[in-house]
C-alpha cells in the first residue's frame, strides 16, 4: 500500500518556513505565537510540535531552558529551516 503524503497543515508549514527564513532560529513557543497571531484557524502546541518534528524542512538546532510565569522551568526546542 502506497504511503499518502499528508497535506493537512500545508498552509501553516509554508508560513512557518517563511517566518524562519526571515527571522532566523525560533523556539517552539515563538513559532506557536506567530502562527496563532497570523492564521485564522491557528494550531495547538501538540499539533505544532508534531508538524515541526515530522516535517523534513525543519531542523532542531538546540534545547533552551525557559522560566515560566510561575517561576518553574521547562525545556523548549529551537528550530531552523533546513538549508
Helices and strands as residue ranges (DSSP letters): H 10-23, E 26-27, H 28-38, H 45-54, E 58-67, E 73-81
